[in-house]
Amino acid sequence: MKIIVIGCVRFSHQALKQLLSMKNSAIEVIGVITRRQSKINSDFCSLEPLANANNIPCFVAEGNDQLPMARWLEEKSPDVIYCFGWSYLLKKEILNIPKLGVIGYHPAALPQNRGRHPIIWALALGLKQTASTFFLMDEGADSGDIISQRFVTIENTDDAGTLYQKLTDIALEQITEITKQLATGTLTKYPQNHLQSNYWRKRSVKDGEIDWRMSAEGIYNLVRALTHPYVGAHCMYKNEEVKIWKVQIVEDPTFTSNIKNLEPGKVLKSDGTTIVVKCGDGAVQVIDHEFNDLPEEGSYL
């Protein structure tokens, strides 16, 4: 079975490594499509070095002109294409090339939560569960038949980095199973119930700005959703954008009960490395940040 991998993020790189580690004469990665740079993927990772190291033909795409990609793919004549971590929908000219289809990946519980930034939205919204889902791609966004889905618990201590890794670990197991099933003709699929679907929208810079009128829990969720490998949440201080990478909810009820009459954004404590800030409900300690000058106690963000 001849496989081509399309992708340009850390997960794509791990998926390609997983396929290359499968010692099976019936499975062969015959090509890779990737990019050399990306302004829209904070977890960007080109597959070109790994492809070159394994003597795999590599097509480097630029923009979203899919005609050259389609021509290259037709020449390679793959049995299946794995498309993981690609920011553009593939057109039917590509989807129709492999006889076994194009397999996509979405780290969400399809048919729910299709669309953009699934890990970020799941954490920002405080969801307790998500899923690692593989599906046969069609011309829609995350709407094709599901071929493998495993649910993943989101712990309150998870952030973007830990959830990304949880999903990756599970997805690599699924890739191995799916590849073996494809090679033996035993893969099963089932259609999504489109009536149960929703689409998460693209997030903007404004979505990552901390509004101290939010609850402490809301701010905690926002910060952990946008921490590494993503762009980071931020607040405004002295008319400058300051990245906030980690906060902790202040749990001491004797402390929080005495600050209910204080305005959101007020700095309650400043110890030289961290600050405690009043929120709309409760307070958070800002632990990992990029303040050049730490705000003083009594000042406002």
N, C-alpha and C positions, 0 to 999 in steps of 0.2 A: 504494500500500500504506500503510495507516494504522497507525502505531506508537504504543504507549504505553510509557513507561519508568517502572519502579518502582525506587526506590533511595534511599539516604541516606548514602553514604560517598564518599570521594574518587574511588574508581574509578567509581562511578555517575555522578558529575559529569563525569568525563573521557569516559565512554561517551556521555552525552547531547550533549556538545560535538561529539564525533566524528560522531554522527548528524546534528546540525544543520549540520555543515560539508559534508555530502554534497549536491552540487548535482544533484539528480535529481528531475524533476517527478513521477516515479512513487512517490516516497518522501516521506511526511509524518509528522512527529511531532505527534500530535493531543492528547496529554495526558501529564501527569506525576503520579505519586503519590510523595510524600515525607514527611518529618517536619521539624519545626522544631527539635527537640532530641532527644538520645538519651543515656542513661546507660550504654549497653552497647557503643557503637561508638566506640573511641578515635580512629578515622579518620573520624568523623562529618562529613558535609557535606550540608546541605540543598540540594535541587535547586530550591527555590522561587524564589530570586532569578534563576537562569538561565532558568527557565520564564517568569517575569514579564517579563524583558528581551526575550524572544522572542515575547511574546503567546500563550503556550501555556497552556491551561487546567490548573490545578494543584489536586489534591486532597491536603490535608494530613491524614495519618492519625495517630491517637492509639491507643496500646495495640494490641491484636490483634483488634479487632472488625472482621471482614472483610465483614460484610453491607453496610454503607454503601459500602465500596470496590466490591463486586460490583455494586451498583445504579448507581454512577457509571460503572463500566466498561461496563455494558450499554447505558447511554445513549450512550456514545461509540462503541460498536460497532467496536473495533479489529480489524484483521486479525491482528496479532501483538502480544504483550506481551514486553518485555525486562525481566527482574527481576534486577538486579545489586546486591548489597549490601543484602539485606533479611533480618532476623534471625528471621523466622517462616516456616514452611512455608505455602504458599498452599493453600487448600482447593479442592475440585473445583468449587465454584460459580464460582470465578474461573478455574481452569484450563480450564474448558469454554467460556469466552466467546469467545476469538479462534479463528477457523477455522484459522489456521496454528500455533496453540499458544502456549505460554509458554516463552520461552528463558531458561535460567538459566546461571550461570557459577560455576565452582569452580576455584581455582588449585591444582590437584593432578592427579596422573596417574590419573584415574578409569579403571577401577572401584576402584582402590586409594585409600585415604586420603580417604574421604568424611567428612563431619562438620565439626566445629568447628575454628577457628583453624588452617587449613591452612598458612599461611606460617610461623606461629610454630612449629608442630610440626615442619615440614620442617627448619628451622634448628636447633631445639633437639635434634633427633635426629641432626643431622649428615648429613642426606641430601645426595647429590651431584647429584640431579636431581629436578625436579618438572615440572609441565605447566600449560598454560593451556587449560582445557577448557570448551566450551560444550555444553549438552545441552538436550533438550526436557524440561521439568519434568513430573513426575508427583506423586502424593501422597506419595512417599517422599522421603528426604533424599539428593539428588545421585545418584539412581538411574535417571534417564531415559535415553533413547537419545542417544548422542553425535553431535553434528553437526560439531564442529571441535575438534581437539586438536593442540597443538604442544608439544613437550618443551623444557624450559628447564634449562640447566646451572646448578647452584648452585656458585659459586666459594667457596673458603675465606675470601675477603675480603668476601663478601656479608654484609649484615645485613638486617634487616627493611625498612629504607628502600630499599636498592638492589634487593633482590629484588622488592619491591612495584612499583618503577618498571619493572624488566625485564618483569615479567608484564603490567603495564599497557600498555607499548609494543607488545608482541606481541598482546595482546587487542584493542587498537584496530584493528590490521590485520585480525584475524579478524572483528570486528564489521562492518567494511566489506564483506568478502567474503560473510559470511552474509546481510547485508541485501540485497546485489545478487542473491544466489542465491534468496532468498525472493521477491523482486520478479519474478524471471524463471521461477520454478517449477523451479529446478535444484538445490535443496538436497537433499543426501543424508544419511542417518542410519544408524547401526548400534547394535544393542543392547549393553548392558554385560553382561559375564560376572559375574553376581552371586556366583558361587562364588569369585571372585578378590578380592572386596571386603573392606574392613575399615573401621571407623568410628573416627575420632579423637574423643575425649571433650572436653567443655567443660573448659577450664583454670580453676583457682581462684587466688586470691592466693597460696596456699601453693606452687603450682607455680612461682611467680616468685621464690621466696626462695632465695638462694645458700647452699648448704651447703658450707663450705670443705673438707669431707672429699671432695667431688667432685674429679675430675681437673681439671687446668688446661684441658684441651680441653673437658670437659663444662661448665665455668663459662663459657668463651669462647662456646660455642654457645648457652648459656642467655641470656647478656647480649645477644648480637647478634640473637637471636630476638625479644627483647622491647623493643629500642630503638625510637626514633621510626620510624613514627607510632604505636607501641603504648605500653603503660603503663610500660615499664621494669622490669628486674629490680631486686631489692633485697636488702640484707643488714640484719641487726640489729646495732646498735652503741649501747651504753649504753641499752638497752631502747627504742630508737627505730628506726623503719624508714628506711633511707637508700637512695635510688635510685642505681643504678649503670648508666650508659649505655654505657660502652665500656671493655673491657679488652683487654690484649694478652698473649699467652703469652710467658713468658720463655724464650728459645731457647738461651741460653748454657749449654752442658753443664758447663762448669767451675763455674758458679754453682749449677745445679740438683743436681749430684752431691754438693755439700757440704751440702745442706739436707735430705737424706732422713731424718735422725734428729730433725727438728723437727716440732712439732705443726701440723696444719692450722689455718689462721686466724691464725697469728702474722704480725705485720707485720715484714717483713725490711728494708725501706727506707722512708723517708719524707722527701721532698725539699721539702715545702712546698706542692706542687700535686698530686703523685701518690704512690701507695704501691705497694709490692710485697708480695704476700701469699702465704704458703705454702699450697698446696693438698694434697689427698690424694695427688696425683702431680704434682710440679712446682710452678710458681708462676706467678702472673699479675700484671701491672702494671695497676692501676686508674687509668685515664686521665681519664675523664669521669664525674663523680660529684656527689652533693649532700651531702657531709659538711660540716657547719657548722664543726666542729673536726677537722682532719685527725688521724687516729690516729698516735701516735708510734711510732718504731721500737722493737720489743720488746713492744708491746702486742698484744692479741688481739681478733679480731673474732668 
